Structure formats: C-alpha cells, structure tokens
C-alpha cells in the first residue's frame, strides 16, 4: 500500500511525462501537461446533455432564497458540481444548463467552462416556461440526439445504456426505477421496454417511476405546439398514447434534493456514491490482440467480448481506465497523435454498445529511445505505477474494490505498487467472463 508521503515522492514530476488522452485529445491536466489536438470521437450518438436548473425549489423554503437549488452545498460542494462531472465522464462533449431562477449565479460558476472534457454553456430563460418550454427555448442549440436530466436529482446509471438498441419508432427513452411510493415521481406502466401509460404523481402504491433522465430526439422539441409546458404532465402522456415513449428500469443509487431531509441525506450519500472503485485495464493483450505496436484502427482486433466487459463495468458503477505502455512513440514508429486518434476510435466503438472509458493513460517513454525526450526515468512506464497514480490523483477513486487486468508481469507489479489486486489475462480468454468473476 502506498502511503501519502511515498505517493508524493513517487508522483512528483510525473505530470509532464504522462500522456492522458480522452475524447480525441491530450487534455490539459491541472498540472500543465502538453496539449495535442487530435480527432474527436467518431460515434455521434449522445454527445450532448441538457440539465434543467431553472426551478425555484420552494419546498426547501429559506434555503433557496439566496441560492438556486442545484447550487446548494452537498458534501462541501455545490450539488450541480457532482451532477455535471458524472454526466461529462460518459463521453459527453457539451452540457447545456437551462437556467431560470437566479440564473446569474449558475452562469458565473459554469458558463464556458470545461469539465471532464465537456464544454458547459448556460442558456437562461427570460421567464419560467416549464420543462418542455425550457427545451423549446434552447432548441437551436440542440443536437439530433441528447440527454435531459433534472438538476436536483442524481441517478447513478450508465447513461449510454439508454442509447443502444433504439426502437424503430421512438421519441424519448426514460431511465426508470422501482419505488415503494410512487406519489413523489411520475409513475409508468411498462410493457417490455415500451411505456404504455405515464401519469404524474397520482398514486402512493409501489411500482415503477420516472427517475428524471431522458434520451431524446430534437424533432420532438421542434414539433411542440406551444413554447411552454411540462414534459411530465403534457408531453410524455401523449407520447405514451402514440407508442413513442420507451424506458428501462435500473437498480442504482438515487437522490432527489427537493426536500430538506433528502438534502441532508445527500450531504453524506452523494460523495460516498461517487467515490467509486476503478478497473484499470492494460490495452494491448487485454482489450485487443497484441500484434506489436498497434496504432491504427485497421490493426486493432478486439479480444473476446472486450466491449461487453467494459459495459459490464460501466453498468456496475466502476470507473474504467486504460493504462498502457506505448514504446512505439519513443522508438519513432508512430506519434502521440496516432495514439490519441486510435483511442478516439476505441471510444467510438465502445459507445456503439453503450460503454465508455473514463480516461486513457499512456506512457510514451522507453530507456532505449534515441530521442532524449523519451529516454528518461519517467516513473510512468509499467512496472512503475505512475499511470495509475495519475488516475488516482485525477479522479475520486476508492482503492478498496479497485483492480487491474494485464497480460504481463509488469502490469501486475504496477498494481502491487499502489496496493490493488492485479489479475493476469491470457489470449483466448473471454474478458467479459473474467471481469464478471472479479466483481462478483
């Protein structure tokens, strides 16, 4: 186990040597790492999310007089911080905050800010228009497919699961959950994955309810007859009658901060939920066959059920990171940009099955490199643990429950150096089966 003092000693100076690529670029890390622009992810489904943050929050009384509800502190930070970060990590490129009450407070904190690779923009309403009206007002900024989330709830699901296996004819797909009391949320009648009836808060019986996350088509908003109204009370019931409303039930942590008692519970629960274990995956030999210096999509051959393995981890709520030595850069076989572009392609392939990687960390160094830039004692080339340490510094990772899967002893040594289990993987094994056994 690496203790704090040892961590500081090992980690110091690594930030300018480790490459961290995701979403098609080497991101500007908090420590000023080099930025290299690469291609964006090729998969075009679900790159945008809208968060509804315009409500007054009257049930919270005096707490929202001087603050919009999503900015109320939870665990020492605004609740909206957690929500934005959790949305952005699903390979989302743009987040629109549709604001109303005290919109200037939200705009001051978030407008035109990059968070986890997503650009945040604020679109304030001049007057309250309802949830459907807020989207209609922002319709010019909407992409063909987008997520919608309530700004006062957090449902810790794999968002991308809503995007796969689209029905032939649909307008909205809703994340649902089971509740012992349906009076507080919209209740639904579900036949397979089609919602045949949607009613807003009219029964205290147990059953399936709306959890406030929607995957939506822009043409629905463009076709609204009036620029005001409620999705839940007017739009969704009509879509259900027309057979255009679908949903999936998830059993994951949920919180609504709309009541004082729930806000108090969120102070403890939300930071705990979102500090999660991580799966660290070597790339060549685990996600794909190691053919030697793979750096183009045409060279990339997925291991058995590798995409499905990543989705299993996403669905179970783990972070997923790729940690890979890329000595081909040091040897001059390919460039940083080639690795970045390949990782963007990998992200696109994963998105097609509803999966995502939270971050790709790679080491470009090798002791035999002719270029002195790459011939250094970097601390990030496995078996050194620098790649894992960087992820631990960048993300709220809980080491308990975290693990690494690799195909070399050097991978397992890196895991041991940071005090997490390492699991050996061999060609011919099924990665989904391996992952399932580990997390069970």
C-alpha positions in Angstrom: 0.0 0.0 0.0 1.3 3.4 -0.9 1.0 5.9 1.9 0.7 9.6 1.4 4.4 10.5 1.8 5.5 7.8 -0.6 2.8 8.8 -3.0 4.1 12.4 -3.0 7.7 11.3 -3.5 6.8 8.9 -6.4 4.3 11.2 -8.1 6.3 14.4 -8.0 7.4 15.4 -11.5 5.3 12.8 -13.4 2.7 15.2 -14.5 4.7 16.5 -17.5 5.7 13.0 -18.6 2.4 11.0 -18.6 0.1 11.3 -21.5 -3.6 11.4 -20.7 -5.8 11.2 -23.7 -9.5 11.0 -23.9 -12.2 12.3 -26.2 -9.7 12.6 -29.0 -7.2 15.0 -27.4 -4.5 15.0 -24.9 -6.3 17.0 -22.2 -4.7 20.0 -20.4 -4.2 18.5 -17.0 -4.3 20.5 -13.8 -0.5 20.3 -13.8 0.0 21.9 -17.2 0.7 18.8 -19.4 1.3 19.2 -23.1 -1.8 19.6 -25.2 -2.0 17.9 -28.5 -5.2 18.2 -30.6 -6.4 15.0 -32.2 -9.6 13.8 -33.8 -12.9 13.7 -31.9 -14.7 10.5 -31.2 -16.4 9.2 -34.4 -19.6 7.9 -32.7 -22.2 10.7 -33.0 -24.9 9.4 -30.7 -25.4 11.2 -27.3 -22.6 13.8 -27.3 -24.8 16.4 -25.6 -26.7 16.7 -22.3 -29.2 19.3 -21.1 -29.6 19.8 -17.3 -32.8 21.6 -16.2 -31.7 24.0 -13.4 -34.4 26.7 -13.6 -36.7 25.7 -10.8 -37.4 27.8 -7.7 -37.1 25.0 -5.1 -40.0 26.2 -3.0 -40.1 23.0 -0.9 -36.7 23.9 0.6 -38.0 27.2 2.0 -35.4 29.7 3.1 -32.5 27.6 1.8 -33.2 28.7 -1.8 -33.8 32.4 -1.1 -30.2 33.3 -1.8 -29.2 30.3 -4.0 -30.6 28.2 -6.8 -31.4 24.7 -5.6 -28.7 23.0 -7.7 -26.0 25.2 -6.1 -26.9 24.2 -2.6 -23.9 22.7 -0.8 -23.6 18.9 -0.6 -20.5 17.4 1.0 -18.9 20.9 0.8 -19.5 21.4 -2.9 -22.5 22.6 -5.0 -24.7 19.6 -5.8 -24.5 20.6 -9.5 -20.8 20.0 -9.5 -21.3 16.3 -8.9 -24.0 16.1 -11.5 -22.0 17.8 -14.2 -18.9 15.7 -13.6 -20.8 12.5 -13.6 -22.6 13.4 -16.9 -19.4 14.5 -18.6 -17.5 11.3 -17.9 -19.9 9.5 -20.3 -18.0 10.9 -23.3 -20.3 13.9 -23.4 -18.8 16.9 -25.3 -21.3 19.6 -24.5 -23.6 20.3 -21.4 -26.3 22.9 -21.6 -27.5 24.3 -18.3 -31.1 25.5 -18.9 -31.5 28.1 -16.1 -34.1 30.4 -14.8 -34.3 31.3 -11.1 -31.0 33.1 -10.1 -29.5 32.2 -13.4 -26.6 34.6 -13.0 -25.3 32.6 -10.1 -25.2 29.5 -12.3 -23.7 31.3 -15.2 -20.9 32.9 -13.1 -19.8 29.4 -11.9 -20.2 27.3 -15.1 -20.6 29.2 -18.3 -18.0 28.4 -20.9 -16.0 26.1 -18.5 -14.5 22.8 -19.5 -15.3 20.0 -17.0 -14.1 16.4 -17.6 -13.7 17.2 -21.3 -17.2 18.7 -21.8 -17.9 22.3 -22.6 -20.5 23.8 -20.3 -22.8 26.5 -21.6 -25.7 28.3 -19.8 -29.0 29.2 -21.6 -31.1 31.3 -19.3 -34.9 31.7 -19.7 -36.4 35.2 -19.5 -39.4 33.7 -17.7 -40.5 30.3 -16.4 -41.7 28.1 -19.3 -41.8 24.6 -17.7 -39.5 21.7 -18.6 -40.8 21.4 -22.1 -40.6 25.2 -22.6 -37.0 25.3 -21.4 -36.0 22.9 -24.1 -38.1 24.6 -26.8 -36.3 27.9 -25.9 -32.9 26.2 -26.3 -34.0 24.2 -29.5 -31.5 26.0 -31.8 -28.6 24.6 -29.7 -29.8 21.0 -29.5 -28.2 18.2 -31.4 -30.1 15.4 -33.1 -29.9 13.2 -30.0 -29.3 14.4 -26.5 -29.8 13.6 -22.8 -32.0 15.6 -20.5 -31.5 15.5 -16.7 -33.2 17.2 -13.8 -30.8 19.4 -11.9 -32.0 18.5 -8.5 -31.7 14.7 -8.8 -28.8 12.2 -9.2 -29.4 8.7 -10.6 -26.0 6.9 -10.8 -26.6 4.9 -14.0 -24.6 4.2 -17.1 -26.2 6.9 -19.3 -25.0 5.3 -22.5 -27.2 2.3 -21.9 -30.2 4.4 -22.9 -28.7 4.9 -26.3 -28.3 1.3 -27.5 -30.8 -0.8 -29.4 -33.0 2.1 -30.5 -36.6 1.1 -31.2 -37.7 1.5 -34.8 -40.1 4.4 -34.0 -39.4 6.4 -30.8 -39.1 10.0 -29.4 -38.0 9.6 -25.8 -36.3 6.9 -23.7 -36.6 7.3 -19.9 -34.5 5.9 -17.1 -36.9 4.3 -14.6 -36.6 2.9 -11.1 -38.7 0.9 -8.7 -40.2 2.8 -5.7 -42.2 1.7 -2.7 -44.2 5.0 -3.0 -45.0 6.4 -6.5 -46.6 9.6 -5.1 -43.4 11.7 -5.4 -42.5 10.9 -9.0 -44.2 10.2 -12.3 -45.5 6.6 -12.5 -45.4 4.5 -15.6 -46.9 1.3 -17.0 -44.3 -0.7 -18.8 -44.8 -3.4 -21.4 -41.3 -4.9 -22.1 -39.5 -1.6 -22.8 -42.5 0.4 -24.1 -44.2 2.8 -21.7 -47.9 2.5 -22.4 -49.1 4.9 -19.7 -47.4 7.9 -18.0 -49.1 9.6 -15.0 -47.6 12.4 -12.9 -47.6 11.8 -9.1 -51.1 10.4 -8.5 -50.6 7.1 -6.6 -48.8 6.1 -3.4 -48.6 2.5 -4.4 -45.3 0.8 -5.1 -44.2 0.4 -8.7 -42.0 1.8 -11.5 -41.4 5.6 -11.6 -39.7 8.2 -13.7 -36.2 8.8 -12.5 -35.7 12.1 -14.3 -33.2 11.1 -17.1 -34.3 11.2 -20.7 -32.7 10.3 -24.0 -34.5 12.4 -26.6 -34.7 13.3 -30.3 -34.6 17.0 -31.3 -37.5 16.7 -33.7 -39.8 16.2 -30.7 -38.9 19.7 -29.3 -39.1 21.3 -32.7 -42.6 19.9 -33.1 -44.1 21.2 -29.8 -47.3 23.2 -30.4 -46.6 25.7 -27.6 -43.3 27.1 -26.2 -44.4 26.4 -22.7 -45.5 23.4 -20.7 -44.3 20.3 -18.8 -42.7 17.2 -20.3 -44.0 15.1 -17.5 -47.6 16.4 -17.4 -48.3 17.1 -21.1 -45.7 15.7 -23.5 -44.9 12.2 -22.1 -48.5 11.1 -21.6 -49.3 11.9 -25.2 -46.1 10.1 -26.4 -47.2 7.0 -24.4 -50.6 7.1 -26.1 -48.9 7.2 -29.5 -46.4 4.4 -28.7 -43.4 6.6 -28.9 -42.2 6.5 -25.3 -39.8 3.9 -24.0 -38.0 3.2 -20.8 -35.5 1.0 -18.9 -35.5 0.1 -15.2 -32.3 0.5 -13.3 -31.4 -0.5 -9.8 -28.8 2.1 -8.9 -28.4 4.8 -6.2 -30.9 7.7 -6.5 -31.3 11.0 -4.6 -33.7 14.0 -5.0 -32.6 17.0 -3.0 -36.0 18.7 -3.2 -36.9 18.2 0.5 -34.8 19.3 3.5 -34.4 15.7 4.8 -33.2 14.4 1.4 -30.8 17.3 1.1 -29.4 16.4 4.5 -29.0 12.8 3.4 -27.3 13.8 0.2 -24.5 15.5 2.2 -23.3 12.1 3.2 -24.6 9.9 0.4 -23.5 11.7 -2.8 -19.8 12.0 -2.1 -19.8 8.3 -0.9 -21.6 7.1 -4.0 -19.4 9.0 -6.5 -16.1 7.9 -4.9 -16.0 4.6 -6.6 -13.6 1.7 -7.3 -11.8 1.6 -10.6 -10.9 -1.1 -13.1 -7.5 -0.4 -14.7 -7.1 -2.3 -18.0 -4.0 -2.8 -20.0 -4.7 -2.2 -23.6 -2.6 -4.4 -25.9 -3.2 -8.0 -24.8 -6.3 -7.2 -22.8 -8.7 -5.1 -24.9 -7.1 -6.0 -28.2 -4.7 -8.6 -29.5 -1.1 -7.6 -29.1 0.2 -7.7 -32.6 3.2 -5.4 -31.9 3.0 -1.6 -31.9 -0.7 -1.3 -32.7 -1.5 2.3 -33.6 -4.2 2.3 -36.3 -7.9 1.0 -36.2 -7.2 -1.5 -39.0 -4.6 -3.1 -36.7 -6.9 -3.3 -33.7 -8.5 -6.7 -33.1 -10.8 -6.8 -30.1 -10.4 -9.5 -27.6 -13.3 -11.8 -27.0 -16.2 -9.8 -25.5 -13.9 -6.9 -24.6 -16.5 -4.3 -25.4 -19.1 -6.1 -23.4 -16.6 -6.3 -20.5 -16.2 -2.5 -20.4 -20.0 -2.1 -20.4 -20.4 -4.6 -17.5 -18.0 -2.4 -15.5 -19.9 0.8 -16.5 -23.2 -0.8 -15.6 -21.9 -1.8 -12.2 -20.7 1.8 -11.5 -16.9 1.3 -11.6 -14.6 3.8 -13.2 -12.7 2.3 -16.2 -9.2 3.4 -17.2 -6.8 2.2 -19.8 -3.2 2.2 -18.7 -0.8 1.3 -21.4 2.9 1.5 -22.3 3.4 2.9 -25.8 7.1 2.5 -26.5 6.4 2.8 -30.3 6.3 6.6 -29.8 9.8 6.5 -28.2 11.1 4.3 -31.0 9.7 6.6 -33.7 7.3 4.1 -35.1 4.3 6.4 -34.6 3.4 9.7 -32.9 1.4 10.9 -30.0 -1.4 11.9 -32.3 -1.7 8.3 -33.6 -2.3 7.0 -30.1 -4.8 9.8 -29.5 -6.7 9.1 -32.7 -6.8 5.4 -32.0 -8.2 5.9 -28.5 -10.9 8.2 -30.0 -11.8 5.3 -32.4 -11.8 2.9 -29.5 -14.2 5.3 -27.6 -16.5 5.4 -30.6 -16.6 1.6 -30.9 -17.4 1.3 -27.2 -20.1 3.9 -27.4 -21.9 1.8 -30.1 -22.6 -0.8 -27.4 -23.3 1.7 -24.6 -19.9 1.6 -23.0 -17.2 4.1 -22.2 -13.7 4.5 -20.8 -13.2 7.3 -18.3 -9.6 8.0 -19.3 -6.8 6.6 -21.4 -3.4 7.0 -19.7 -0.3 6.0 -21.7 3.5 6.2 -21.3 5.4 7.3 -24.4 8.9 6.5 -23.0 11.5 3.8 -23.3 15.1 3.5 -22.0 16.4 2.6 -25.5 14.9 5.6 -27.2 17.3 7.7 -29.3 15.4 10.9 -28.6 16.4 12.2 -25.1 12.8 13.5 -24.6 11.7 9.9 -24.4 14.8 8.3 -22.9 14.2 9.2 -19.3 13.5 7.7 -15.9 9.8 8.6 -16.2 8.2 6.7 -13.4 5.1 6.0 -15.6 6.3 3.1 -17.7 5.0 -0.1 -16.1 6.1 -1.8 -13.9 6.4 1.7 -12.4 3.0 2.8 -11.1 2.9 6.4 -12.5 -0.1 5.9 -14.8 -2.2 4.5 -12.0 -1.0 7.2 -9.6 -2.0 9.9 -12.1 -5.5 8.5 -12.4 -5.8 8.3 -8.6 -4.8 12.0 -8.5 -7.3 13.0 -11.2 -10.4 11.1 -10.1 -12.3 10.3 -6.8 -11.2 6.6 -6.8 -11.7 4.3 -3.9 -8.9 1.8 -3.8 -11.0 -0.8 -2.0 -12.6 -2.8 -4.8 -10.3 -1.4 -7.4 -8.2 -3.8 -9.5 -6.0 -4.1 -12.7 -6.2 -6.6 -15.5 -3.0 -7.2 -17.5 -1.2 -9.7 -19.7 2.3 -9.1 -18.4 4.1 -9.4 -15.0 5.0 -5.7 -15.3 1.2 -4.8 -15.3 0.7 -6.8 -12.1 3.8 -5.2 -10.5 2.3 -1.8 -11.1 -0.9 -2.8 -9.4 1.0 -4.2 -6.5 2.9 -0.9 -6.1 -0.3 1.0 -5.4 -1.9 -1.7 -3.3 -4.6 -3.0 -5.6 -5.0 -6.6 -6.9 -3.7 -7.5 -10.3 -5.3 -10.2 -12.5 -3.4 -12.0 -15.2 -5.2 -12.3 -18.6 -4.3 -14.5 -21.5 -5.1 -14.6 -25.2 -8.2 -16.8 -25.8 -9.9 -15.9 -22.6 -13.3 -14.1 -22.5 -12.8 -10.7 -21.0 -16.4 -10.3 -20.0 -16.3 -13.6 -18.1 -13.0 -12.5 -16.4 -14.5 -9.2 -15.3 -17.7 -10.7 -14.1 -15.8 -13.2 -11.9 -13.7 -10.4 -10.4 -16.5 -8.0 -9.5 -18.7 -10.8 -8.1 
